[in-house]
């Protein structure tokens, strides 16, 4: 089997139910999700490299445990991003064909809450960065937001766009933010606040 097909040489590609231009809103949406998946893989590789290079001591066991859980979560997320792309590839899906359910976003919420429980209080916007793993997760967060915008653009055309995909991506970007902060916290690296920003984060109506 040859890897190349030449069928897209004239700028079109196949979706489930027909052919569209390669710059079609649907292709842009699931293509950006594919891009996000690649960055998630890079973030996982960064976390794995840090875990393998680390020296196991009592002081680092918390970090190593976090990295192990993070790798498990990122692997699940990569599979679910494929599910998102699959759902978006249908020109006119039947409900039974869709893989992304509300339960996926709910699980992300549980993961976010767990990461946030160990994070220091936050009041202002922070600069993306810190540890290599945190920086990689911040890249995932920004690409995830772009994927979400692409899905919103597709939905605005009035064509089929499963709403659970947008909900999942919206929650996923929050996950990457919480996980990036947790990566810094576990490594005892302080997040750097945006110095000219106001206190914008609140919890239960009370400013931190």
N, CA, C and O of each residue as an XYZ file, in Angstrom:
832
protein
N       0.842     -1.193      0.000
C       0.000      0.000      0.000
C       0.875      1.241      0.000
O       1.751      1.389      0.852
N       0.640      2.130     -0.953
C       1.409      3.365     -1.023
C       0.799      4.416     -0.094
O      -0.417      4.493      0.078
N       1.686      5.222      0.499
C       1.240      6.239      1.435
C       0.530      7.389      0.731
O      -0.380      7.999      1.293
N       0.939      7.678     -0.475
C       0.333      8.800     -1.197
C      -0.724      8.281     -2.170
O      -0.619      7.177     -2.703
N      -1.757      9.122     -2.387
C      -2.870      8.710     -3.255
C      -3.048      9.624     -4.466
O      -3.654      9.220     -5.458
N      -2.531     10.840     -4.397
C      -2.657     11.861     -5.446
C      -4.083     12.386     -5.591
O      -4.337     13.237     -6.444
N      -5.027     11.892     -4.768
C      -6.425     12.313     -4.937
C      -6.661     13.740     -4.470
O      -7.664     14.354     -4.833
N      -5.742     14.276     -3.666
C      -5.927     15.647     -3.185
C      -5.082     16.670     -3.904
O      -4.949     17.799     -3.433
N      -4.504     16.301     -5.042
C      -3.595     17.204     -5.740
C      -4.277     18.467     -6.256
O      -3.615     19.477     -6.494
N      -5.585     18.415     -6.428
C      -6.314     19.583     -6.957
C      -6.995     20.388     -5.847
O      -7.856     21.227     -6.114
N      -6.597     20.121     -4.595
C      -7.073     20.959     -3.498
C      -8.362     20.516     -2.849
O      -9.000     21.302     -2.148
N      -8.764     19.264     -3.067
C      -9.959     18.754     -2.410
C      -9.584     17.566     -1.534
O      -8.527     16.958     -1.700
N     -10.474     17.251     -0.598
C     -10.256     16.095      0.276
C     -11.601     15.477      0.605
O     -12.643     16.110      0.433
N     -11.580     14.268      1.067
C     -12.816     13.544      1.363
C     -13.223     13.719      2.818
O     -12.385     13.690      3.719
N     -14.507     13.898      3.034
C     -15.112     13.786      4.352
C     -16.141     12.667      4.250
O     -16.426     12.189      3.152
N     -16.693     12.252      5.365
C     -17.663     11.164      5.321
C     -18.981     11.718      4.801
O     -19.725     12.383      5.521
N     -19.248     11.431      3.548
C     -20.463     11.945      2.925
C     -20.200     12.852      1.742
O     -21.134     13.450      1.208
N     -18.940     12.970      1.315
C     -18.667     13.790      0.142
C     -17.247     14.301      0.087
O     -16.367     13.828      0.806
N     -17.039     15.284     -0.786
C     -15.731     15.913     -0.942
C     -15.880     17.408     -0.718
O     -16.910     18.002     -1.037
N     -14.822     18.008     -0.160
C     -14.819     19.452      0.077
C     -13.436     19.988     -0.239
O     -12.483     19.220     -0.377
N     -13.321     21.308     -0.355
C     -12.014     21.925     -0.521
C     -11.196     21.759      0.752
O     -11.748     21.653      1.846
N      -9.893     21.737      0.602
C      -9.039     21.535      1.762
C      -9.059     22.698      2.743
O      -8.639     22.551      3.891
N      -9.547     23.864      2.294
C      -9.666     24.980      3.223
C     -11.108     25.161      3.707
O     -11.459     26.216      4.235
N     -11.934     24.138      3.525
C     -13.304     24.170      4.012
C     -13.312     24.291      5.537
O     -12.392     23.825      6.210
N     -14.362     24.921      6.074
C     -14.457     25.107      7.522
C     -14.409     23.781      8.284
O     -13.849     23.713      9.378
N     -14.989     22.740      7.713
C     -14.973     21.445      8.388
C     -13.545     20.891      8.455
O     -13.124     20.372      9.489
N     -12.817     21.004      7.364
C     -11.433     20.512      7.333
C     -10.556     21.349      8.259
O      -9.672     20.820      8.933
N     -10.803     22.646      8.289
C     -10.048     23.516      9.186
C     -10.269     23.108     10.642
O      -9.339     23.127     11.449
N     -11.506     22.738     10.969
C     -11.823     22.361     12.346
C     -11.127     21.067     12.736
O     -10.401     21.030     13.730
N     -11.341     19.988     11.953
C     -10.708     18.734     12.392
C      -9.210     18.725     12.116
O      -8.472     17.959     12.735
N      -8.751     19.572     11.187
C      -7.309     19.693     10.973
C      -6.613     20.376     12.138
O      -5.502     19.998     12.511
N      -7.264     21.385     12.716
C      -6.684     22.058     13.878
C      -6.690     21.144     15.093
O      -5.777     21.204     15.917
N      -7.701     20.303     15.212
C      -7.721     19.309     16.284
C      -6.573     18.316     16.106
O      -5.955     17.898     17.086
N      -6.290     17.941     14.870
C      -5.152     17.055     14.592
C      -3.852     17.734     15.000
O      -2.970     17.099     15.578
N      -3.731     19.023     14.700
C      -2.551     19.786     15.111
C      -2.428     19.792     16.639
O      -1.343     19.594     17.185
N      -3.548     20.020     17.310
C      -3.547     19.989     18.770
C      -3.079     18.635     19.284
O      -2.304     18.566     20.238
N      -3.540     17.569     18.662
C      -3.158     16.231     19.108
C      -1.650     16.035     19.022
O      -1.050     15.387     19.879
N      -1.042     16.599     17.983
C       0.410     16.497     17.849
C       1.113     17.237     18.982
O       2.120     16.756     19.502
N       0.598     18.396     19.368
C       1.194     19.144     20.469
C       0.980     18.425     21.803
O       1.838     18.487     22.684
N      -0.152     17.748     21.956
C      -0.371     16.955     23.169
C       0.663     15.828     23.241
O       1.204     15.540     24.309
N       0.928     15.201     22.105
C       1.967     14.171     22.068
C       3.323     14.730     22.443
O       4.105     14.074     23.129
N       3.601     15.940     21.994
C       4.870     16.578     22.346
C       4.930     16.875     23.846
O       5.970     16.685     24.478
N       3.813     17.341     24.414
C       3.772     17.609     25.851
C       3.996     16.323     26.641
O       4.702     16.322     27.650
N       3.394     15.232     26.180
C       3.584     13.943     26.851
C       5.040     13.496     26.764
O       5.596     12.986     27.737
N       5.652     13.685     25.603
C       7.062     13.308     25.446
C       7.952     14.151     26.355
O       8.932     13.648     26.904
N       7.619     15.419     26.515
C       8.381     16.296     27.398
C       8.267     15.831     28.840
O       9.264     15.766     29.560
N       7.040     15.505     29.263
C       6.836     15.019     30.629
C       7.540     13.687     30.851
O       8.112     13.451     31.915
N       7.497     12.820     29.851
C       8.139     11.508     29.974
C       9.657     11.655     30.075
O      10.304     10.959     30.858
N      10.220     12.564     29.276
C      11.666     12.779     29.323
C      12.084     13.314     30.684
O      13.119     12.917     31.218
N      11.288     14.207     31.243
C      11.593     14.729     32.571
C      11.512     13.661     33.626
O      12.320     13.626     34.553
N      10.525     12.780     33.485
C      10.352     11.694     34.456
C      11.517     10.714     34.382
O      12.017     10.263     35.412
N      11.950     10.385     33.166
C      13.031      9.411     33.003
C      14.376      9.977     33.440
O      15.258      9.238     33.878
N      14.526     11.302     33.316
C      15.805     11.915     33.666
C      15.909     12.222     35.158
O      17.006     12.429     35.675
N      14.766     12.252     35.850
C      14.765     12.637     37.250
C      15.401     11.592     38.148
O      15.371     10.397     37.852
N      15.973     12.054     39.244
C      16.532     11.174     40.264
C      15.464     10.941     41.319
O      14.913     11.900     41.858
N      15.167      9.701     41.617
C      14.112      9.380     42.562
C      14.578      9.631     43.991
O      15.408      8.889     44.516
N      14.055     10.653     44.609
C      14.303     10.943     46.017
C      12.963     11.237     46.661
O      11.952     11.392     45.975
N      12.961     11.313     47.962
C      11.711     11.610     48.664
C      11.138     12.945     48.212
O       9.920     13.102     48.127
N      12.006     13.904     47.923
C      11.556     15.237     47.524
C      10.940     15.249     46.136
O      10.132     16.123     45.820
N      11.316     14.281     45.302
C      10.814     14.290     43.927
C       9.673     13.309     43.693
O       9.127     13.260     42.591
N       9.299     12.526     44.705
C       8.263     11.518     44.493
C       6.927     12.147     44.119
O       6.188     11.591     43.307
N       6.608     13.307     44.706
C       5.354     13.984     44.358
C       5.331     14.401     42.907
O       4.314     14.258     42.228
N       6.451     14.916     42.428
C       6.552     15.315     41.023
C       6.440     14.105     40.112
O       5.742     14.158     39.100
N       7.118     13.015     40.455
C       7.097     11.817     39.615
C       5.691     11.221     39.571
O       5.253     10.734     38.529
N       4.984     11.260     40.703
C       3.607     10.779     40.720
C       2.709     11.639     39.850
O       1.834     11.130     39.149
N       2.931     12.945     39.901
C       2.163     13.847     39.048
C       2.429     13.561     37.576
O       1.496     13.498     36.776
N       3.689     13.387     37.219
C       4.034     13.131     35.818
C       3.415     11.828     35.324
O       2.983     11.743     34.175
N       3.371     10.815     36.181
C       2.763      9.540     35.790
C       1.273      9.719     35.513
O       0.760      9.210     34.517
N       0.579     10.438     36.388
C      -0.853     10.690     36.176
C      -1.073     11.548     34.939
O      -2.001     11.312     34.166
N      -0.214     12.543     34.757
C      -0.343     13.421     33.595
C      -0.214     12.629     32.299
O      -0.988     12.837     31.365
N       0.758     11.723     32.237
C       0.942     10.912     31.038
C      -0.293     10.064     30.754
O      -0.691      9.915     29.598
N      -0.894      9.514     31.789
C      -2.126      8.745     31.605
C      -3.244      9.620     31.063
O      -3.964      9.222     30.147
N      -3.387     10.809     31.627
C      -4.444     11.720     31.186
C      -4.226     12.175     29.746
O      -5.173     12.227     28.961
N      -2.998     12.500     29.401
C      -2.722     12.980     28.043
C      -2.962     11.888     27.001
O      -3.392     12.176     25.885
N      -2.685     10.641     27.363
C      -2.965      9.546     26.437
C      -4.463      9.412     26.192
O      -4.898      9.227     25.055
N      -5.247      9.505     27.257
C      -6.712      9.477     27.104
C      -7.173     10.628     26.225
O      -8.007     10.443     25.339
N      -6.636     11.808     26.468
C      -7.017     12.996     25.698
C      -6.685     12.820     24.220
O      -7.470     13.223     23.362
N      -5.535     12.227     23.911
C      -5.183     12.024     22.500
C      -6.208     11.140     21.793
O      -6.585     11.418     20.655
N      -6.655     10.090     22.453
C      -7.695      9.244     21.859
C      -8.999     10.030     21.683
O      -9.683      9.894     20.668
N      -9.327     10.835     22.661
C     -10.574     11.596     22.589
C     -10.522     12.684     21.529
O     -11.549     13.026     20.943
N      -9.340     13.232     21.275
C      -9.211     14.202     20.183
C      -9.434     13.529     18.829
O      -9.995     14.139     17.919
N      -8.999     12.281     18.692
C      -9.331     11.537     17.479
C     -10.843     11.368     17.354
O     -11.399     11.456     16.260
N     -11.505     11.122     18.496
C     -12.967     11.019     18.480
C     -13.598     12.333     18.018
O     -14.560     12.326     17.250
N     -13.060     13.450     18.484
C     -13.570     14.758     18.070
C     -13.432     14.942     16.555
O     -14.370     15.370     15.882
N     -12.251     14.613     16.036
C     -12.046     14.727     14.596
C     -12.951     13.821     13.810
O     -13.448     14.194     12.747
N     -13.170     12.617     14.331
C     -14.078     11.671     13.668
C     -15.496     12.230     13.595
O     -16.139     12.160     12.548
N     -15.980     12.782     14.696
C     -17.336     13.332     14.715
C     -17.485     14.496     13.738
O     -18.523     14.652     13.095
N     -16.435     15.310     13.635
C     -16.500     16.460     12.741
C     -16.361     16.073     11.272
O     -16.705     16.863     10.393
N     -15.866     14.878     10.995
C     -15.631     14.476      9.607
C     -16.908     14.037      8.896
O     -16.903     13.822      7.684
N     -18.005     13.902      9.649
C     -19.281     13.533      9.035
C     -19.964     14.771      8.457
O     -20.146     15.769      9.154
N     -20.339     14.700      7.185
C     -21.109     15.796      6.601
C     -22.515     15.834      7.176
O     -23.093     16.910      7.331
N     -23.070     14.671      7.494
C     -24.421     14.589      8.058
C     -24.502     13.339      8.939
O     -25.023     12.314      8.498
N     -23.999     13.403     10.174
C     -23.934     12.208     11.001
C     -25.286     11.816     11.595
O     -26.158     12.658     11.812
N     -25.433     10.534     11.847
C     -26.541     10.047     12.670
C     -26.076     10.100     14.124
O     -24.895      9.883     14.398
N     -26.984     10.385     15.060
C     -26.564     10.485     16.466
C     -25.792      9.266     16.962
O     -24.863      9.412     17.757
N     -26.154      8.084     16.515
C     -25.488      6.873     16.985
C     -24.041      6.785     16.507
O     -23.253      6.024     17.068
N     -23.683      7.551     15.481
C     -22.327      7.503     14.952
C     -21.353      8.368     15.759
O     -20.139      8.210     15.629
N     -21.860      9.259     16.574
C     -21.004     10.220     17.276
C     -20.371      9.596     18.510
O     -21.026      8.872     19.261
N     -19.089      9.885     18.712
C     -18.317      9.295     19.801
C     -18.193     10.211     21.019
O     -18.059      9.727     22.143
N     -18.235     11.518     20.811
C     -17.998     12.463     21.906
C     -19.298     12.700     22.668
O     -20.265     13.232     22.123
N     -19.305     12.296     23.934
C     -20.472     12.428     24.790
C     -20.175     13.421     25.915
O     -19.020     13.780     26.145
N     -21.211     13.858     26.606
C     -21.046     14.834     27.677
C     -20.164     14.310     28.806
O     -19.541     15.092     29.524
N     -20.110     12.979     28.964
C     -19.314     12.397     30.041
C     -17.828     12.725     29.901
O     -17.113     12.787     30.901
N     -17.360     12.935     28.676
C     -15.942     13.235     28.481
C     -15.584     14.587     29.083
O     -14.546     14.722     29.731
N     -16.433     15.585     28.877
C     -16.194     16.905     29.465
C     -16.306     16.845     30.982
O     -15.569     17.530     31.691
N     -17.222     16.031     31.476
C     -17.382     15.899     32.927
C     -16.139     15.284     33.570
O     -15.749     15.671     34.671
N     -15.522     14.327     32.881
C     -14.289     13.746     33.409
C     -13.171     14.773     33.413
O     -12.372     14.816     34.348
N     -13.107     15.601     32.375
C     -12.109     16.675     32.362
C     -12.303     17.607     33.558
O     -11.327     18.057     34.160
N     -13.548     17.894     33.900
C     -13.821     18.760     35.044
C     -13.257     18.156     36.332
O     -12.707     18.868     37.173
N     -13.399     16.848     36.474
C     -12.858     16.173     37.661
C     -11.337     16.288     37.692
O     -10.747     16.523     38.747
N     -10.706     16.121     36.531
C      -9.255     16.252     36.471
C      -8.823     17.683     36.773
O      -7.832     17.896     37.472
N      -9.555     18.663     36.252
C      -9.241     20.070     36.521
C      -9.316     20.347     38.017
O      -8.417     20.964     38.588
N     -10.386     19.891     38.644
C     -10.561     20.122     40.083
C      -9.421     19.501     40.878
O      -8.951     20.089     41.852
N      -8.972     18.316     40.471
C      -7.883     17.656     41.191
C      -6.582     18.432     41.047
O      -5.853     18.610     42.023
N      -6.286     18.896     39.838
C      -5.062     19.686     39.646
C      -5.141     21.003     40.408
O      -4.177     21.405     41.060
N      -6.271     21.665     40.329
C      -6.412     22.971     40.970
C      -6.326     22.876     42.485
O      -5.886     23.816     43.146
N      -6.748     21.736     43.038
C      -6.714     21.572     44.496
C      -5.299     21.691     45.053
O      -5.113     22.093     46.202
N      -4.305     21.344     44.243
C      -2.920     21.419     44.698
C      -2.176     22.644     44.204
O      -0.994     22.816     44.502
N      -2.860     23.501     43.447
C      -2.208     24.692     42.893
C      -2.297     25.860     43.869
O      -3.258     25.955     44.632
N      -1.301     26.755     43.853
C      -1.376     27.943     44.710
C      -2.477     28.877     44.209
O      -2.871     28.806     43.045
N      -2.973     29.750     45.084
C      -4.004     30.712     44.661
C      -3.512     31.550     43.483
O      -2.316     31.801     43.333
N      -4.451     31.969     42.663
C      -4.113     32.799     41.506
C      -5.038     34.000     41.479
O      -6.243     33.869     41.695
N      -4.481     35.163     41.216
C      -5.277     36.382     41.153
C      -5.182     37.056     39.790
O      -6.160     37.615     39.294
N      -4.004     36.999     39.194
C      -3.781     37.703     37.932
C      -3.457     36.719     36.810
O      -3.166     35.549     37.059
N      -3.513     37.207     35.575
C      -3.054     36.408     34.455
C      -1.584     36.069     34.658
O      -0.835     36.838     35.261
N      -1.183     34.916     34.151
C       0.209     34.491     34.280
C       0.848     34.365     32.906
O       0.162     34.189     31.899
N       2.167     34.458     32.881
C       2.903     34.287     31.635
C       3.061     32.795     31.355
O       3.430     32.041     32.256
N       2.794     32.355     30.136
C       3.001     30.944     29.814
C       4.471     30.578     29.952
O       5.341     31.272     29.425
N       4.746     29.497     30.657
C       6.134     29.089     30.806
C       6.362     28.383     32.118
O       5.437     27.821     32.705
N       7.600     28.415     32.574
C       7.993     27.701     33.789
C       8.816     26.496     33.413
O       9.832     26.629     32.731
N       8.393     25.310     33.849
C       9.087     24.085     33.462
C       8.815     23.774     31.989
O       7.902     24.328     31.377
N       9.623     22.885     31.445
C       9.415     22.492     30.045
C       8.036     21.867     29.851
O       7.382     22.110     28.837
N       7.592     21.064     30.815
C       6.278     20.432     30.712
C       5.177     21.468     30.779
O       4.227     21.407     29.998
N       5.283     22.425     31.699
C       4.271     23.471     31.805
C       4.201     24.301     30.528
O       3.113     24.626     30.051
N       5.362     24.643     29.977
C       5.380     25.438     28.745
C       4.707     24.680     27.601
O       3.969     25.269     26.811
N       4.965     23.369     27.516
C       4.345     22.558     26.464
C       2.833     22.491     26.647
O       2.090     22.508     25.666
N       2.373     22.416     27.886
C       0.936     22.375     28.147
C       0.278     23.710     27.826
O      -0.873     23.739     27.391
N       0.983     24.804     28.033
C       0.437     26.113     27.661
C       0.292     26.231     26.137
O      -0.660     26.839     25.649
N       1.231     25.652     25.394
C       1.087     25.626     23.937
C      -0.181     24.845     23.565
O      -0.951     25.275     22.706
N      -0.388     23.704     24.213
C      -1.609     22.924     23.976
C      -2.851     23.766     24.258
O      -3.826     23.718     23.508
N      -2.811     24.530     25.335
C      -3.966     25.366     25.684
C      -4.300     26.357     24.579
O      -5.469     26.512     24.226
N      -3.297     27.027     24.029
C      -3.570     28.042     23.013
C      -4.036     27.414     21.704
O      -4.914     27.959     21.035
N      -3.458     26.275     21.332
C      -3.903     25.601     20.105
C      -5.314     25.051     20.298
O      -6.111     25.035     19.361
N      -5.618     24.603     21.512
C      -6.967     24.120     21.809
C      -7.991     25.236     21.634
O      -9.076     25.007     21.098
N      -7.653     26.435     22.082
C      -8.556     27.576     21.902
C      -8.765     27.856     20.409
O      -9.870     28.198     19.989
N      -7.720     27.714     19.627
C      -7.869     27.938     18.180
C      -8.750     26.862     17.563
O      -9.566     27.150     16.688
N      -8.589     25.623     18.017
C      -9.454     24.549     17.530
C     -10.912     24.830     17.882
O     -11.812     24.603     17.073
N     -11.132     25.321     19.088
C     -12.498     25.652     19.496
C     -13.076     26.757     18.608
O     -14.241     26.695     18.214
N     -12.262     27.763     18.296
C     -12.743     28.838     17.411
C     -13.088     28.293     16.027
O     -14.063     28.729     15.414
N     -12.295     27.344     15.536
C     -12.579     26.744     14.232
C     -13.900     25.983     14.260
O     -14.650     26.006     13.284
N     -14.191     25.310     15.374
C     -15.458     24.586     15.505
C     -16.622     25.574     15.554
O     -17.670     25.319     14.961
N     -16.452     26.690     16.248
C     -17.487     27.722     16.288
C     -17.742     28.274     14.883
O     -18.888     28.512     14.501
N     -16.679     28.473     14.133
C     -16.827     28.957     12.750
C     -17.609     27.966     11.908
O     -18.479     28.362     11.132
N     -17.308     26.673     12.053
C     -18.049     25.643     11.322
C     -19.517     25.657     11.709
O     -20.390     25.587     10.843
N     -19.795     25.747     12.999
C     -21.179     25.756     13.453
C     -21.944     26.947     12.891
O     -23.141     26.848     12.618
N     -21.257     28.071     12.719
C     -21.904     29.280     12.218
C     -22.333     29.157     10.763
O     -23.153     29.946     10.294
N     -21.790     28.179     10.042
C     -22.199     27.976      8.648
C     -23.554     27.299      8.554
O     -24.153     27.260      7.480
N     -24.041     26.769      9.656
C     -25.325     26.078      9.656
C     -25.232     24.618      9.275
O     -26.245     23.919      9.241
N     -24.020     24.143      8.987
C     -23.844     22.727      8.653
C     -23.644     21.905      9.920
O     -23.483     22.451     11.012
N     -23.656     20.596      9.761
C     -23.540     19.698     10.907
C     -22.264     19.980     11.696
O     -21.167     20.018     11.138
N     -22.428     20.176     13.003
C     -21.295     20.403     13.891
C     -21.713     19.950     15.285
O     -22.361     20.709     16.006
N     -21.354     18.724     15.680
C     -21.799     18.182     16.962
C     -21.444     19.105     18.125
O     -20.266     19.411     18.312
N     -22.409     19.554     18.905
C     -22.136     20.522     19.980
C     -21.232     19.988     21.075
O     -20.529     20.765     21.721
N     -21.234     18.682     21.300
C     -20.404     18.137     22.367
C     -18.916     18.306     22.081
O     -18.107     18.340     23.008
N     -18.551     18.413     20.806
C     -17.139     18.630     20.465
C     -16.693     19.998     20.961
O     -15.631     20.126     21.570
N     -17.499     21.017     20.704
C     -17.164     22.355     21.180
C     -17.096     22.422     22.692
O     -16.209     23.065     23.253
N     -18.026     21.762     23.348
C     -18.032     21.728     24.812
C     -16.765     21.052     25.330
O     -16.146     21.530     26.281
N     -16.386     19.954     24.710
C     -15.189     19.227     25.132
C     -13.945     20.109     24.980
O     -13.119     20.177     25.890
N     -13.811     20.776     23.845
C     -12.630     21.615     23.612
C     -12.586     22.783     24.581
O     -11.513     23.168     25.044
N     -13.741     23.346     24.889
C     -13.789     24.454     25.835
C     -13.281     24.012     27.201
O     -12.519     24.732     27.847
N     -13.697     22.836     27.637
C     -13.239     22.317     28.920
C     -11.782     21.891     28.854
O     -11.051     22.015     29.837
N     -11.355     21.389     27.697
C      -9.985     20.905     27.556
C      -8.971     22.031     27.707
O      -7.911     21.827     28.299
N      -9.275     23.203     27.188
C      -8.333     24.315     27.337
C      -8.168     24.681     28.807
O      -7.072     25.038     29.239
N      -9.261     24.596     29.584
C      -9.155     24.828     31.026
C      -8.285     23.749     31.681
O      -7.503     24.035     32.588
N      -8.430     22.524     31.214
C      -7.601     21.430     31.739
C      -6.121     21.732     31.530
O      -5.320     21.592     32.454
N      -5.755     22.150     30.311
C      -4.343     22.413     30.031
C      -3.808     23.534     30.925
O      -2.659     23.480     31.364
N      -4.628     24.540     31.195
C      -4.210     25.635     32.075
C      -3.951     25.106     33.476
O      -2.913     25.401     34.069
N      -4.887     24.323     34.012
C      -4.729     23.777     35.362
C      -3.540     22.834     35.439
O      -2.781     22.866     36.407
N      -3.375     21.993     34.423
C      -2.271     21.032     34.424
C      -0.925     21.735     34.295
O       0.057     21.308     34.902
N      -0.869     22.805     33.513
C       0.385     23.553     33.378
C       0.779     24.177     34.709
O       1.950     24.141     35.088
N      -0.184     24.746     35.420
C       0.100     25.319     36.735
C       0.530     24.232     37.716
O       1.420     24.444     38.540
N      -0.111     23.064     37.618
C       0.257     21.965     38.501
C       1.679     21.481     38.215
O       2.417     21.139     39.139
N       2.058     21.453     36.945
C       3.419     21.032     36.586
C       4.444     21.950     37.227
O       5.477     21.485     37.710
N       4.171     23.241     37.235
C       5.082     24.181     37.892
C       5.061     24.006     39.407
O       6.106     23.998     40.056
N       3.862     23.866     39.960
C       3.745     23.761     41.413
C       4.470     22.517     41.936
O       5.170     22.577     42.947
N       4.294     21.383     41.232
C       4.936     20.151     41.681
C       6.458     20.235     41.581
O       7.172     19.578     42.338
N       6.947     21.040     40.650
C       8.395     21.210     40.500
C       8.925     22.377     41.324
O      10.107     22.716     41.253
N       8.031     22.991     42.113
C       8.387     24.141     42.948
C       8.911     25.304     42.104
O       9.865     25.986     42.480
N       8.263     25.511     40.955
C       8.573     26.644     40.079
C       7.378     27.597     40.113
O       6.244     27.201     39.841
N       7.642     28.824     40.442
C       6.577     29.793     40.621
C       6.074     30.313     39.281
O       6.870     30.655     38.407
N       4.739     30.373     39.116
C       4.164     31.044     37.946
C       4.494     32.529     38.016
O       4.508     33.114     39.099
N       4.759     33.137     36.870
C       5.069     34.565     36.813
C       3.806     35.315     36.409
O       3.261     35.088     35.329
N       3.348     36.203     37.274
C       2.143     36.968     36.989
C       2.424     38.055     35.958
O       3.516     38.620     35.902
N       1.416     38.327     35.153
C       1.481     39.462     34.222
C       1.481     40.731     35.068
O       0.489     41.051     35.723
N       2.600     41.450     35.047
C       2.825     42.507     36.033
C       1.913     43.720     35.867
O       1.698     44.452     36.832
N       1.381     43.948     34.695
C       0.504     45.107     34.514
C      -0.982     44.721     34.539
O      -1.845     45.530     34.199
N      -1.268     43.483     34.943
C      -2.648     43.012     34.966
C      -3.316     43.259     36.307
O      -2.657     43.319     37.345
N      -4.643     43.404     36.267
C      -5.429     43.546     37.487
C      -5.758     42.165     38.049
O      -5.564     41.154     37.373
N      -6.252     42.123     39.275
C      -6.706     40.869     39.878
C      -8.024     40.491     39.221
O      -9.040     41.156     39.429
N      -8.010     39.421     38.426
C      -9.187     39.065     37.620
C      -9.787     37.720     38.005
O     -10.939     37.449     37.665
N      -9.047     36.878     38.700
C      -9.567     35.552     39.038
C     -10.290     35.596     40.377
O      -9.808     36.166     41.356
N     -11.452     34.981     40.384
C     -12.258     34.938     41.589
C     -12.726     33.517     41.822
O     -12.864     32.743     40.875
N     -12.971     33.169     43.072
C     -13.556     31.876     43.424
C     -14.767     32.108     44.321
O     -14.689     32.795     45.340
N     -15.846     31.537     43.930
C     -17.104     31.620     44.668
C     -17.405     33.067     45.006
O     -17.783     33.393     46.132
N     -17.231     33.940     44.004
C     -17.599     35.334     44.157
C     -16.632     36.165     44.970
O     -16.866     37.360     45.153
N     -15.553     35.578     45.468
C     -14.599     36.307     46.311
C     -13.272     36.401     45.599
O     -12.738     35.401     45.120
N     -12.729     37.634     45.529
C     -11.449     37.814     44.856
C     -10.354     37.155     45.669
O     -10.303     37.277     46.893
N      -9.478     36.455     44.964
C      -8.359     35.793     45.653
C      -7.347     36.829     46.124
O      -6.333     36.474     46.725
